Amino acid sequence: MRIIRRTTEPPPVTDKAWDAELENLEQVLEARSLGRGTGPRGERPRRTAYPAIEGIIVDTEGYLWIREWSESESGIPDQWSVFDPEGVWLGVLPVPPNPQPMDFFLCTLFDPCWVGKEFLLMIRRDELAVERVEGYRIRRDGR
């Protein structure tokens, strides 16, 4: 067991980011045939800041990937902080590129991801909820 800490301020939820988040969620629910109408706007309390952690993956090499919200106002958690097996923070990766509304549940139970030694693989969906697998090369040698 290990305790890993990184001091950072959670990004604030601006009006633009909040509207984008709710619109993204409505599009996801509609595309997945989970309904629309009552929608998340009336059901979700307005937050002032995003959570520090949106998701966690441990890759095949023991690296810890933490899915986070950025200050991009995209309304989607769109970056990953990566820690090595010793708990050292290596940096932030903006993944996926060009986030779309359907990426709202990316790397969750709904749309899983896999991170190996050389690749990050994820299932992404388009606006019609058609799935595709995308892969991104990982260079761990610092080049």
Z-matrix of the N, CA and C atoms (Angstrom, degrees):
N
C 1 1.435
C 2 1.520 1 107.99
N 3 1.339 2 114.96 1 143.99
C 4 1.456 3 121.30 2 -177.45
C 5 1.522 4 109.03 3 -143.56
N 6 1.299 5 116.73 4 143.41
C 7 1.460 6 121.72 5 173.68
C 8 1.519 7 107.28 6 -100.56
N 9 1.327 8 115.46 7 127.47
C 10 1.460 9 121.19 8 178.81
C 11 1.518 10 107.42 9 -118.44
N 12 1.332 11 115.63 10 129.37
C 13 1.462 12 119.72 11 179.94
C 14 1.524 13 109.73 12 -127.97
N 15 1.302 14 114.22 13 143.25
C 16 1.466 15 121.75 14 171.88
C 17 1.516 16 106.29 15 -142.08
N 18 1.305 17 116.83 16 121.76
C 19 1.452 18 120.90 17 -179.02
C 20 1.520 19 109.22 18 -86.70
N 21 1.298 20 115.70 19 121.22
C 22 1.459 21 121.52 20 178.57
C 23 1.517 22 108.55 21 -157.20
N 24 1.285 23 116.39 22 152.01
C 25 1.459 24 121.03 23 176.54
C 26 1.526 25 108.83 24 -89.36
N 27 1.326 26 118.07 25 134.15
C 28 1.467 27 118.69 26 176.86
C 29 1.521 28 110.18 27 -67.25
N 30 1.332 29 116.79 28 141.67
C 31 1.466 30 118.73 29 179.51
C 32 1.524 31 111.09 30 -63.28
N 33 1.324 32 117.07 31 139.85
C 34 1.463 33 119.47 32 176.69
C 35 1.525 34 110.39 33 -70.98
N 36 1.306 35 115.74 34 152.92
C 37 1.464 36 120.87 35 176.75
C 38 1.526 37 107.32 36 -95.55
N 39 1.311 38 115.92 37 102.50
C 40 1.463 39 120.93 38 178.13
C 41 1.525 40 109.29 39 -77.50
N 42 1.313 41 116.49 40 167.79
C 43 1.468 42 119.86 41 176.53
C 44 1.526 43 110.76 42 -58.26
N 45 1.330 44 116.59 43 -43.06
C 46 1.469 45 120.74 44 179.80
C 47 1.529 46 111.10 45 -62.65
N 48 1.342 47 116.83 46 -44.19
C 49 1.468 48 120.85 47 179.90
C 50 1.528 49 111.14 48 -65.24
N 51 1.337 50 117.06 49 -41.33
C 52 1.470 51 120.88 50 -179.80
C 53 1.521 52 110.64 51 -63.82
N 54 1.336 53 116.75 52 -46.26
C 55 1.465 54 120.25 53 178.18
C 56 1.526 55 110.85 54 -61.19
N 57 1.340 56 117.10 55 -41.47
C 58 1.466 57 120.69 56 178.89
C 59 1.523 58 110.88 57 -64.45
N 60 1.329 59 117.51 58 -42.32
C 61 1.464 60 120.78 59 179.74
C 62 1.529 61 110.97 60 -61.32
N 63 1.320 62 117.12 61 -46.50
C 64 1.464 63 120.22 62 -179.22
C 65 1.524 64 111.49 63 -66.47
N 66 1.322 65 117.66 64 -40.25
C 67 1.465 66 121.02 65 177.76
C 68 1.529 67 110.53 66 -64.59
N 69 1.326 68 117.11 67 -42.44
C 70 1.468 69 120.60 68 177.51
C 71 1.520 70 110.70 69 -60.13
N 72 1.320 71 116.46 70 -45.44
C 73 1.458 72 120.48 71 -179.07
C 74 1.522 73 111.09 72 -63.55
N 75 1.323 74 117.59 73 -40.92
C 76 1.470 75 120.34 74 177.33
C 77 1.527 76 110.98 75 -61.95
N 78 1.331 77 117.39 76 -42.42
C 79 1.465 78 120.52 77 178.85
C 80 1.521 79 111.43 78 -63.57
N 81 1.326 80 116.55 79 -40.59
C 82 1.464 81 120.71 80 179.08
C 83 1.523 82 110.33 81 -63.79
N 84 1.324 83 117.00 82 -47.25
C 85 1.466 84 120.45 83 -178.87
C 86 1.522 85 111.13 84 -62.49
N 87 1.320 86 117.00 85 -40.73
C 88 1.463 87 120.23 86 179.15
C 89 1.527 88 111.01 87 -66.95
N 90 1.323 89 117.93 88 -45.50
C 91 1.466 90 121.31 89 -178.29
C 92 1.521 91 111.87 90 -64.77
N 93 1.308 92 116.75 91 -30.56
C 94 1.466 93 120.56 92 -179.72
C 95 1.523 94 111.73 93 -93.29
N 96 1.311 95 115.94 94 13.01
C 97 1.468 96 122.41 95 177.76
C 98 1.517 97 112.00 96 57.10
N 99 1.308 98 115.87 97 38.56
C 100 1.461 99 120.32 98 178.29
C 101 1.517 100 111.48 99 -102.56
N 102 1.317 101 115.31 100 11.55
C 103 1.453 102 120.00 101 174.41
C 104 1.506 103 113.58 102 98.36
N 105 1.287 104 113.90 103 162.50
C 106 1.458 105 123.71 104 175.46
C 107 1.514 106 105.65 105 -150.56
N 108 1.240 107 119.14 106 175.18
C 109 1.458 108 120.05 107 178.83
C 110 1.508 109 109.87 108 110.73
N 111 1.337 110 117.16 109 -74.32
C 112 1.458 111 118.21 110 176.40
C 113 1.517 112 108.99 111 -67.81
N 114 1.315 113 117.10 112 -34.94
C 115 1.456 114 123.86 113 171.86
C 116 1.508 115 114.85 114 51.51
N 117 1.314 116 116.17 115 166.78
C 118 1.457 117 120.38 116 -177.22
C 119 1.522 118 114.11 117 -77.70
N 120 1.332 119 118.23 118 -14.12
C 121 1.471 120 119.32 119 -174.19
C 122 1.524 121 112.30 120 -60.33
N 123 1.311 122 117.26 121 -43.23
C 124 1.449 123 119.74 122 -178.77
C 125 1.513 124 113.61 123 -84.57
N 126 1.332 125 117.15 124 -13.05
C 127 1.458 126 120.68 125 -174.01
C 128 1.523 127 113.95 126 -99.20
N 129 1.303 128 118.24 127 -23.56
C 130 1.460 129 120.98 128 -174.38
C 131 1.525 130 110.61 129 -101.06
N 132 1.311 131 116.54 130 126.35
C 133 1.464 132 118.04 131 175.81
C 134 1.526 133 110.01 132 -68.91
N 135 1.300 134 115.81 133 144.94
C 136 1.472 135 121.21 134 179.88
C 137 1.521 136 109.05 135 -68.45
N 138 1.303 137 116.67 136 128.12
C 139 1.456 138 119.61 137 176.27
C 140 1.526 139 109.72 138 -96.28
N 141 1.317 140 115.76 139 156.58
C 142 1.462 141 120.10 140 178.99
C 143 1.522 142 111.45 141 -98.30
N 144 1.336 143 116.56 142 -24.51
C 145 1.467 144 121.61 143 177.75
C 146 1.522 145 108.10 144 -145.47
N 147 1.311 146 115.78 145 154.07
C 148 1.464 147 120.35 146 177.60
C 149 1.521 148 110.09 147 -79.33
N 150 1.331 149 117.46 148 155.72
C 151 1.462 150 119.60 149 177.29
C 152 1.530 151 110.46 150 -66.25
N 153 1.317 152 116.14 151 153.73
C 154 1.466 153 120.48 152 179.97
C 155 1.523 154 111.56 153 -66.17
N 156 1.326 155 117.07 154 -32.85
C 157 1.466 156 121.69 155 -177.55
C 158 1.517 157 109.17 156 -129.31
N 159 1.327 158 116.31 157 127.42
C 160 1.462 159 121.21 158 176.46
C 161 1.525 160 111.21 159 -104.80
N 162 1.319 161 117.67 160 -24.26
C 163 1.456 162 121.26 161 179.20
C 164 1.518 163 110.32 162 -168.17
N 165 1.331 164 115.47 163 159.93
C 166 1.468 165 121.24 164 -178.48
C 167 1.523 166 109.16 165 -136.59
N 168 1.323 167 115.65 166 135.40
C 169 1.465 168 122.20 167 172.76
C 170 1.526 169 107.33 168 -133.44
N 171 1.317 170 117.35 169 137.50
C 172 1.460 171 122.12 170 169.38
C 173 1.517 172 105.99 171 -107.66
N 174 1.338 173 116.51 172 124.07
C 175 1.463 174 118.79 173 -176.18
C 176 1.527 175 111.47 174 -84.97
N 177 1.318 176 115.60 175 178.65
C 178 1.467 177 121.23 176 -175.28
C 179 1.521 178 112.70 177 -67.44
N 180 1.325 179 117.97 178 -15.37
C 181 1.463 180 122.34 179 179.95
C 182 1.527 181 112.08 180 -100.32
N 183 1.338 182 116.95 181 2.16
C 184 1.454 183 121.16 182 178.84
C 185 1.518 184 114.92 183 89.15
N 186 1.326 185 117.72 184 7.90
C 187 1.463 186 121.51 185 176.54
C 188 1.529 187 109.09 186 -78.98
N 189 1.316 188 115.72 187 143.90
C 190 1.458 189 121.97 188 -179.33
C 191 1.523 190 108.49 189 -102.37
N 192 1.340 191 115.53 190 125.51
C 193 1.464 192 122.42 191 179.51
C 194 1.523 193 107.53 192 -111.34
N 195 1.337 194 116.66 193 122.10
C 196 1.460 195 122.59 194 -178.89
C 197 1.524 196 108.17 195 -111.75
N 198 1.327 197 116.74 196 117.04
C 199 1.469 198 120.70 197 178.12
C 200 1.524 199 108.63 198 -79.67
N 201 1.341 200 115.50 199 131.87
C 202 1.462 201 121.28 200 -173.78
C 203 1.524 202 111.13 201 -135.54
N 204 1.307 203 113.64 202 165.06
C 205 1.461 204 122.00 203 171.00
C 206 1.519 205 107.76 204 -91.19
N 207 1.317 206 117.22 205 141.38
C 208 1.462 207 121.08 206 174.41
C 209 1.532 208 108.42 207 -104.48
N 210 1.309 209 116.49 208 -174.35
C 211 1.464 210 121.22 209 176.65
C 212 1.523 211 111.60 210 -92.95
N 213 1.326 212 117.42 211 19.48
C 214 1.469 213 121.55 212 -175.14
C 215 1.526 214 113.97 213 -72.61
N 216 1.317 215 117.10 214 -16.20
C 217 1.471 216 122.62 215 -177.13
C 218 1.525 217 112.21 216 65.26
N 219 1.339 218 116.98 217 24.12
C 220 1.467 219 121.09 218 179.55
C 221 1.523 220 112.21 219 -76.51
N 222 1.337 221 116.95 220 -17.50
C 223 1.458 222 119.66 221 -177.82
C 224 1.515 223 112.68 222 77.69
N 225 1.330 224 117.01 223 16.62
C 226 1.469 225 123.57 224 -178.99
C 227 1.529 226 107.40 225 -139.64
N 228 1.343 227 117.82 226 137.54
C 229 1.468 228 117.65 227 172.75
C 230 1.530 229 108.05 228 -65.88
N 231 1.331 230 117.51 229 113.01
C 232 1.462 231 120.64 230 -165.65
C 233 1.522 232 114.89 231 -125.50
N 234 1.321 233 116.87 232 23.50
C 235 1.459 234 118.44 233 175.10
C 236 1.522 235 110.00 234 -149.62
N 237 1.322 236 115.07 235 161.48
C 238 1.459 237 122.84 236 -179.90
C 239 1.518 238 109.52 237 -127.46
N 240 1.328 239 117.29 238 131.89
C 241 1.459 240 121.99 239 166.61
C 242 1.517 241 106.33 240 -92.91
N 243 1.326 242 116.26 241 135.04
C 244 1.462 243 120.86 242 -177.00
C 245 1.526 244 108.80 243 -117.43
N 246 1.343 245 115.28 244 133.15
C 247 1.458 246 123.15 245 178.14
C 248 1.522 247 108.59 246 -119.88
N 249 1.330 248 116.78 247 139.70
C 250 1.464 249 119.28 248 178.54
C 251 1.531 250 109.95 249 -76.26
N 252 1.338 251 117.87 250 174.02
C 253 1.470 252 119.86 251 -177.28
C 254 1.529 253 114.42 252 -60.75
N 255 1.338 254 117.32 253 -18.90
C 256 1.465 255 120.55 254 177.73
C 257 1.525 256 112.26 255 -89.01
N 258 1.339 257 116.89 256 -3.11
C 259 1.456 258 120.73 257 179.16
C 260 1.515 259 114.58 258 93.69
N 261 1.331 260 117.55 259 7.72
C 262 1.463 261 121.51 260 179.57
C 263 1.528 262 109.18 261 -81.13
N 264 1.335 263 115.67 262 127.81
C 265 1.465 264 120.64 263 178.40
C 266 1.514 265 108.83 264 -71.37
N 267 1.343 266 116.79 265 126.56
C 268 1.461 267 122.15 266 -177.55
C 269 1.520 268 113.09 267 -97.75
N 270 1.322 269 117.22 268 -25.25
C 271 1.450 270 119.72 269 -179.75
C 272 1.512 271 112.03 270 144.90
N 273 1.335 272 114.82 271 -171.76
C 274 1.461 273 122.68 272 -176.53
C 275 1.521 274 109.30 273 -117.46
N 276 1.333 275 116.00 274 136.13
C 277 1.464 276 122.13 275 175.54
C 278 1.519 277 109.29 276 -115.62
N 279 1.344 278 118.03 277 127.44
C 280 1.470 279 120.53 278 175.72
C 281 1.524 280 110.17 279 -83.10
N 282 1.308 281 116.66 280 90.47
C 283 1.470 282 121.97 281 -178.09
C 284 1.511 283 107.91 282 -130.63
N 285 1.324 284 120.35 283 132.50
C 286 1.457 285 126.09 284 6.06
C 287 1.522 286 111.35 285 -84.39
N 288 1.342 287 116.36 286 158.94
C 289 1.456 288 117.92 287 173.81
C 290 1.523 289 109.41 288 -69.34
N 291 1.297 290 116.50 289 148.08
C 292 1.471 291 121.67 290 179.54
C 293 1.524 292 111.91 291 49.28
N 294 1.343 293 118.55 292 63.13
C 295 1.466 294 120.11 293 -177.72
C 296 1.524 295 112.14 294 -57.57
N 297 1.318 296 114.63 295 140.35
C 298 1.457 297 123.13 296 -179.66
C 299 1.527 298 109.27 297 -116.98
N 300 1.341 299 118.49 298 161.70
C 301 1.465 300 120.13 299 179.27
C 302 1.528 301 113.37 300 -52.62
N 303 1.331 302 117.19 301 -36.42
C 304 1.464 303 119.27 302 -177.03
C 305 1.530 304 112.54 303 -71.47
N 306 1.328 305 118.41 304 -6.80
C 307 1.462 306 121.68 305 177.19
C 308 1.525 307 112.03 306 -83.14
N 309 1.321 308 117.12 307 3.43
C 310 1.463 309 120.87 308 -176.53
C 311 1.529 310 111.71 309 -54.91
N 312 1.342 311 117.35 310 -42.42
C 313 1.467 312 121.32 311 -178.46
C 314 1.521 313 112.48 312 -102.18
N 315 1.332 314 117.19 313 21.06
C 316 1.456 315 121.87 314 -179.34
C 317 1.523 316 110.57 315 -58.33
N 318 1.309 317 116.10 316 136.83
C 319 1.466 318 123.66 317 177.73
C 320 1.527 319 111.94 318 62.46
N 321 1.316 320 115.18 319 41.25
C 322 1.459 321 122.13 320 174.65
C 323 1.522 322 107.58 321 -126.18
N 324 1.292 323 116.32 322 -172.57
C 325 1.454 324 121.33 323 175.90
C 326 1.525 325 111.13 324 -56.91
N 327 1.334 326 116.97 325 -32.67
C 328 1.464 327 121.28 326 -177.37
C 329 1.524 328 112.36 327 -74.50
N 330 1.311 329 117.73 328 -41.31
C 331 1.465 330 123.48 329 -177.70
C 332 1.524 331 108.59 330 -135.62
N 333 1.336 332 117.55 331 86.31
C 334 1.461 333 120.25 332 -172.59
C 335 1.530 334 113.76 333 -69.78
N 336 1.330 335 114.60 334 160.21
C 337 1.458 336 123.73 335 174.47
C 338 1.523 337 108.39 336 -125.81
N 339 1.304 338 115.18 337 160.83
C 340 1.459 339 121.30 338 174.96
C 341 1.513 340 107.45 339 -138.13
N 342 1.336 341 116.15 340 133.87
C 343 1.456 342 120.52 341 178.56
C 344 1.517 343 107.92 342 -123.18
N 345 1.328 344 115.33 343 118.43
C 346 1.459 345 121.78 344 177.38
C 347 1.514 346 110.41 345 -108.85
N 348 1.322 347 115.79 346 -163.09
C 349 1.461 348 120.88 347 -178.65
C 350 1.525 349 111.86 348 -66.41
N 351 1.332 350 117.27 349 -37.84
C 352 1.460 351 120.32 350 -173.14
C 353 1.525 352 115.13 351 -117.39
N 354 1.343 353 118.17 352 -10.43
C 355 1.458 354 119.53 353 -175.14
C 356 1.520 355 112.08 354 -140.02
N 357 1.324 356 114.30 355 149.08
C 358 1.460 357 123.26 356 165.35
C 359 1.519 358 105.09 357 -109.07
N 360 1.315 359 117.27 358 119.68
C 361 1.462 360 122.11 359 178.95
C 362 1.516 361 108.71 360 -112.75
N 363 1.325 362 115.44 361 137.25
C 364 1.459 363 119.37 362 178.98
C 365 1.517 364 110.16 363 -143.42
N 366 1.314 365 114.75 364 151.50
C 367 1.457 366 120.96 365 173.27
C 368 1.518 367 106.77 366 -95.16
N 369 1.326 368 115.89 367 120.95
C 370 1.466 369 120.69 368 176.05
C 371 1.513 370 108.17 369 -115.20
N 372 1.305 371 115.42 370 154.34
C 373 1.463 372 122.10 371 -179.92
C 374 1.521 373 109.12 372 -122.76
N 375 1.333 374 115.01 373 145.64
C 376 1.461 375 118.23 374 174.65
C 377 1.520 376 109.05 375 -88.31
N 378 1.331 377 116.70 376 -174.59
C 379 1.468 378 120.64 377 -175.90
C 380 1.520 379 113.26 378 -65.00
N 381 1.348 380 117.78 379 -14.92
C 382 1.467 381 121.66 380 176.05
C 383 1.527 382 111.53 381 -98.35
N 384 1.333 383 116.54 382 8.49
C 385 1.462 384 124.54 383 179.92
C 386 1.523 385 112.64 384 68.64
N 387 1.339 386 117.53 385 22.91
C 388 1.461 387 121.29 386 175.02
C 389 1.527 388 107.64 387 -79.96
N 390 1.338 389 115.82 388 127.19
C 391 1.457 390 121.16 389 -175.68
C 392 1.525 391 111.96 390 -84.16
N 393 1.324 392 115.31 391 148.82
C 394 1.458 393 122.33 392 170.29
C 395 1.529 394 107.45 393 -148.55
N 396 1.309 395 115.87 394 151.25
C 397 1.458 396 120.97 395 177.69
C 398 1.522 397 108.07 396 -97.59
N 399 1.322 398 116.44 397 130.02
C 400 1.457 399 121.94 398 175.62
C 401 1.519 400 108.04 399 -118.08
N 402 1.314 401 115.74 400 142.38
C 403 1.458 402 121.30 401 178.72
C 404 1.513 403 111.01 402 -125.79
N 405 1.312 404 115.77 403 142.62
C 406 1.459 405 122.25 404 179.06
C 407 1.523 406 108.42 405 -129.09
N 408 1.335 407 115.72 406 128.77
C 409 1.465 408 120.69 407 -179.14
C 410 1.528 409 109.78 408 -70.57
N 411 1.319 410 115.06 409 140.15
C 412 1.458 411 122.43 410 176.03
C 413 1.526 412 107.59 411 -110.53
N 414 1.318 413 115.98 412 125.91
C 415 1.470 414 120.18 413 175.09
C 416 1.523 415 106.91 414 -108.85
N 417 1.299 416 115.97 415 109.29
C 418 1.463 417 120.39 416 -176.69
C 419 1.527 418 112.75 417 -94.67
N 420 1.313 419 117.77 418 -1.51
C 421 1.463 420 120.55 419 -176.82
C 422 1.522 421 113.19 420 -89.29
N 423 1.320 422 117.69 421 4.89
C 424 1.452 423 121.50 422 177.35
C 425 1.510 424 115.04 423 85.13
N 426 1.326 425 118.31 424 4.58
C 427 1.471 426 120.58 425 178.50
C 428 1.490 427 110.85 426 -91.76
